[in-house]
Structures are given as C-alpha cells and as structure tokens.
C-alpha cells in the first residue's frame, strides 16, 4: 500500500463520524479531547510527586507541571489584569495567564471550542450524557420557564468573579498573586479533589447524576468559565451556517445539538451557547446543508477545526516557553524556599477520603507510585506517615491552624 493511500485512509478515519444515526460526532474531536484528557492525568500524577516531595521538605524538588495552572482560571484572569497593570506576566502562575488567553483566543476564532474540544470536564459530561441515553433511552430537558433562569446562574457567577477581579487595585492584585496561598493554589486544588469532604462528595455526586439525566448540566447551568468564553464567542466570525435551499427540514441537527439550539430555524448559529462541537454538522443527512464557515464564508472542515484548536494551544505553549513565560520563573530552588513551607503547612482535613476503604482507592501516595518513584520517597527509602517527623519537618498539629487554641 502506497504512502498516499495510507495518508488518505488515516485522514478518512479522523474525519469520519461515530455514534448512532441521531447522535453522531466527528472522530477527530474525540481524539483531541482524549489527548488533552490524558495530558491532564499525567500532569496530575506529576503534581502528586511534586506535592509529596515538597511536603517532606526534600531538595531538589521534582518538576512541578506548569500546565496544571490551566485549572486555575481565576488566577489566570488575575494574571491577565495584572499584566495590563505591570506590563509583564507574574512569576507565580504565568502558565495560568497564558492558558486563559489561549481559551479566549479560541473563543474569538473557533467559538467555545475549548469546552467541546479541550476541556476534560466537557468530555466527562458528554460521556455521562451518552450513558444516560444508553441506559434510559433519552436525556431529559428542563422546562423552558426554569431552564432560562438556571442558565443565568453561570452568567451571574461569571459576573461576580470577573467583577471582583476588575475591582481589585494593582497593589491588591500583586499582594494576592504573591501571597503564600496563591503560590500553592495548584496543590490546594489537587488536594481538594483527593481529600474530598463529605459535602464535596455530595455536590460532585449530584452533578454526576444530573449530567446523566440532563446533558451538560454543569456546563449549561453553572460553569462561569464557559459563560465568559461564550460572551467572547459572540464576536467570532466562525459560525455553523445552514443552506436553506439544501435543508430538508428533518430537524436532526436540533436533536443532536448538546446546547439544545434550534439550528434548523436559523441561517447562522450565533448563540453564545454554541460550543463548536460540530455534532449538528456530523448528523446532517444532506451534504453541504450545514457547514462551519468563517471569514469570507470559507468552509472549515472538522479536521481544520482540530488544526485551529491544537495549533493555537501549541502556539501559545511554544511562545510562552520561548519567552520564559511558561514555567515558574523563580526556579525550583526559589520555589522550594518560598512555597514549600506553605505546602508543608497545608493541614490534612478530616474528610471522606480519610476512611480506610476510600483511601485504598485514591491517595496522593498511591497515585505517585503508579509512575517511577523518586528515590528519596520510594517505599524502600521508608516513606513515613504525616504523623512522624520527616527531614526535620514538624508534624501538623491543631495548634498550627489559624484561630485554633494552643496546646
């Protein structure tokens, strides 16, 4: 088989669709989603190794994955505003700022492609909705009189966070960005999900169950990041367009749209709820009736959309690395001096994950042991519990907590 035939078959495999007749998706979108999800898992493992080393006070510290900053959108938004005030990126979480700018850039060029092509939460939400359709034959819709105010919740949350950041002075932004809390915000974020409180388990459980019955429950009603990207996507020249003379009025696009937009009744989809997933295009039975078009009404195929998403992300990453605005510019040694003490002071909350059965399933230590261990922290080196002294670090006591009584 010639190389040309191999390339043609590979291209057809990526540009093809999968799924039932009424709920098809492009394979290339699933491939891009899976790629970013795997990257997120690997970064989580590396962050676990970094946390264990910082907690034990070891030097040198293993590499802290800067990409984890992508899960700190509020810190990234603060970095964008602070960059405007200071004229340079902050040294604590520069990657957070870069990734927020990449997501906003995607919204301007490719609608809310971050949500449907990159976000692991978006992928999980889609899989849960598919599970619901497989189990119960359908997803359910909230009544319109209730759906509209519920959708307003994410815009209210977005307005609160954006307003709070914009209301901060330049000095207040710098004070927060350089604070010990913000320096270990990524670690705290990771510990929140590993050491879930019972309230956290209940909230996440409700969201998971809701996503099975209502497609995209979190994304549709509560995600402030998606709301912000949706407002930016309003200015995007890239939109799904419908050719009225080719449309047969089957309404399959309406049924396939995860945002429940009436694609069959408009000439171009301009709603901020559109994520650019292209499911409506994939399910359309008439070639050319629905297409994604951009400036000059140029057609953008699914493979082209994937190239825009991956290209903009890679461009932002390479540009940030080349200019020294990706990893923490303090360096590992400076980070160890300034932030590792903050990590060691993070208390171990009594939580749902403190139960023995749950801790067997997911702990920082077991996650870190799934990759080649750091010699200083392997079991052969005698990893001690947090109740014992490690490298001269005092064990955490209740007296270390702010406002706790002495003794």
N, C-alpha and C positions, 0 to 999 in steps of 0.2 A: 504494500500500500504506500503510495507516494506521500511526501510530507504535506502537499497541498490538500490531499483527501483527509489526512489526519486533522489538519487545522480546520477544515470545513466541518468535519464531524464534531470536533470539540466546540466550535462556535455554535453549531446547531444544538448541542447538548445544553449549553449555557443559555441560549436564547429561547429554548423551549419552555413549556409550562408543565406544571404538575398539579394534581388535585382533581376533584370531580368536576363535572361539566359546569356547575353553577358556582364554583369557588376555586377557580384556577389562580395560580401565582407563577411568576417567572422564576425559573430555577436560579438564575444569576443573582436575584435578590436574596434568595435563601442562602446561597453560597457566601455572599458578602456579609449577611447577618451572622452566619455561623463563624466566619473568620473573626469578626470583632468580638463575638462571644467567647471564642477560645482564647483570644488575646487577653480578655478581661479575666478569665480564670487563671491564666498563667501569671498575670500581674498580681492577682490575689494571693497566689502561692508565694511569690517573691516578697510581697508585703508582709506575709506571715513570718518568713525567715528574718526579715529586717526587724520586725517587732520583737521577736524572741531575742535577737542579739542586743537590741537597744535596751530591752527590759533587764537583761543580765549585765549591762554595762561593759560589753566587750568592744574591743577595738582591734583592727578596723571593722567598721560596720559593713555588712553586705550591701549591695546596691539597692537603694530604695527606688522602686519603679515610678518614674515621673508620670507615666500615663494614668496612674491611679487618680491624679488630680482631675481627670475628666469626670469623676463622681463628686466633685466639689464645685458645682456650678455657681453657688453663691460667692464662694471665694474667688472664682474666676471672674464673675461680674464685678466684684470689688476691685480685682486687678485691672480690669478694663478702665474703670473710672479713675483708679489711682494712676494708671499710665497716662491718662489725659492730664492729671494734675502734675505729676512728677516728670513726665517726658521719657520715662523708661520703665520697663517691667520690674515688678517687685522680685526680690530674691528668694522668697519663701515658696510660693507655688506658681512659678511662671508658666508651667505647662497647663495649669487650670485656665489661665487667661487665654493662652493660645488655642486651646480646645473650644472654649466658649466662642472665640472669634471664628473658628472653623465652622462650628454649628450655625452661627449667624450667617456666615458666608454661604453655607449650603442652603439656608432658608431663602436667601436672595436669588440664588442661581437655580436651585432644584427643589424649591418648596420645602416642606418639612421632611426632607429625605433622611435627616438624622434620626427621626423617630422610626421610620419604616425600613431603613437600610443599615443603620449602625447600632442603635440602642439595644442592648441585651434585654432590657425590660420590655421593649416593644416586641421582641421575638418571643419572650416568655408569655406575654399577653396573647399573641396570636396563637401559640400552641395550646394555651388553655381554652381559647375560644373554639379551636378545632376539636379539642377533646369534648367540649360541651356539645358541639354539633354531632360528633360521632356517638356520644352517649345518649343524648336526648332528641336527636334529630333536628335540632334548631338552637339558635341563640334567641334570647328574649329581648324585646325592646321596651324601654321605659316610656310611659305615657308622655306625649308631647308637652302637656302642661307642666309636667315635672322634669322632663329632660332639659328644657331650656334653662330654668334656674340652676339645675345641677351643673350644667356646662359652664355656667357663670362662676362656679366656685374656683375653677383653676385660674380664671382671669382675675378674680379677687385676690387669690394667693399671689399671683404674679405681680399685681399692682402693689401689694403690701411689701414684698421683698425688694422689688425694683425701687419703689418709693423710699424704703428705708435706706438703701444703699446710696441713692442720689441725694438724700437729705444729710448724709454724713459729710463733714468738712474734710479737707485734705489731711489735716492733722489727725482727725479721728480715724480715717481710713488707714493711715500709716500705723497708728497705735494698735489697731486691731490686727492688721496684717503681720506686724512684727511680734504680736503677743504670743506667749507660750501656748495658748490654746490653739491658735491658728496654725502654729508650726507643727502640731501633731494632729491636725484635723483629719488627715487621711487615716491615721491609726485609729482615732476615735470612731471614725465612720466604719472601719472594718470591725472593731470590737463591738459596735452596736449590733451588727448582724450576727456575730458569733456568740456573744453573750446576751442574747435576746431576753428581755424581761417578759413576764407573762403578759403584760399589756401589749408589748411588741408582737408577741406570737399571735395574740388575738387579732390585732389590727391587720397583720400580714395575712393571717388565715382568712379573715373576712374579705380582703382584697382578692386573694386567690380564688375563693369560692365565687365571689361576684364576677370575676373575669371568666369563669366557666360558663355562667349563665348570660352575662351581658358582655358582649365583645368590647375589649378595650376599656374596661371600667375605670382603671386608674388613669389611663391616657386621656380618656374622654372627659372625665369629671374633675380630676384632682391634680394633674401634673402641671405645675406652674412653668416649668422649662418649656414644655410643649406649647403652652399658651404664648410665651414670648416668641418662640420660633414661628408660630402661626401668624402673629402680627407682622413679623418681618417678611413672611412668605406672601403677604398681600401685595408687596411691591415686586414680586418675582415675575419676570416675563415668560417663565416656563409654566405652561398650563396644559391640562388634558383638554383637547378640543374635540367636538363632535361634528361630523359632516352630516347635516340634516338630510341631504339627498340620498345618502347611503344607509342611514339608520333605518332599521326595520321595526323599531318600537317594541322590542322584546323585553326591555327593562331588566335584562340580566345584569347590566352594569350597576343598576341601583341595588340589586340584591347582593352583589359581590363587594360593594364599597364598604370597608370597615368603619368609615365615618358616617355611613348612612346618608350620603348625599344623593340627591336626585340628578344623577349625571345625565339621564336620558331627556331631561327637560331644559337643558341649557346648552348654549353653543360653546362655552369655555368655563371650566371649573375654576372659580376664583376664591372659593371659600377658604378661610384660614384653618379649617378643619382638615383639608386635604393634605395627606402625608406624602403624596407622590409615590405610593406603593405600586401603582400601575396594575392592580388587580382588575380594575374595570376594563383596561385595555386587553389583559390576558383572557378575559372571559368573553369578550365581544365575538359573536359568530361571524361578523362581516368584516373582512379585511379592509382597513382604511376608514371604517366608520368612526372609530375612536383612536386618537393618536396623541402622543405627548409632543407638543411643539413649543419652540422658544422664539427668540428674536428673529424677525423675518419669516416667521411661520415655518422655520426649519424643523423637520421631523427629528425627534430624539428617540432612538430605539432603547430597549431595556439595557442592552449592552453599553450603549452610550451613557445612559443614566448611571450605570455602575462605574464607568470610567470617570465621570464627574465626581461621584462620591469618593471613590478611592483616591483619585488624583488630587482632589482638594485636601483630603486628610494627609496624604503623603507629602504634598507640597508644604502644608503647614508644619508638619513634623520635621522635614528636612531643613526648611528655612529656620525654624526655631533652634535646631541643633547647630546649624552653621553659624548662627549669630549668638550662640551661647544663652539662648532664652528657653531652653527646654528643661534641663536638669537644674537642681538647686545650685545656684552659683556660689553658695557659701562653701561647697565642697563637703566631702564626707567628714573630714576632721572637725571642721567648724560646726557641722550639724551635730556631731557627737557631743561637742562641748555645750552647745546651746539648747538642743532639743531632746537629746537622750535623757537628761534628767527629768524633763517633762513627761516623757514616756514612762519612766520608772515610777512617777508619782500617780499614774493613772490607776485608780482603785479597781479592784475586781469586785463588781457589784454582785450581790446575791441575785441570781436570775434563774430563768427557766433552764438555761444551759448548765447550771450548777448541779442539776440532777444527774446522777451517775449514768443512767441509761442514755440520756441525750448527749452527754459529754463523750461517750464512746463513739457517737456518730460524727460529731463535728467539734473540734477544738483547734486552736491555732497550732498546737503541737502536732496533732495527727496530720493536719494539712501540710505542715512543713516537712514531715517525714516522708511525704509522697514524692519528694524530689531529693537529689543527692544532698545529704545533710552537711552543714558546716561543721568542720571537725570539732570546734570548741563546744558545739551544742548537740553532738550526737549522743546516743544513749551510752556509748562506750566511754564518753567523757564524763558521764554521771550527771545528766540533766536533773537538776534539783527542782523541787516544787517551790511555789512562790512563798511558802511559809518558812523556808530556810534561807540562810544568808548565801547570796551568790556574788562572788567577786567583791565582797565588802559592801554590797548594797543592802541597806536595812530593809527588812520585810515591812509590808504595808500594815499599818495599824489604823484603827478608827480615829486615833488622835491626829492622824495626818489630814483628815478631812476638814474642809473649811467649816467652822462653826461647831465642830464636834467637841464634846467635853474632854478635858485632859485625862490621861491615865489609860 
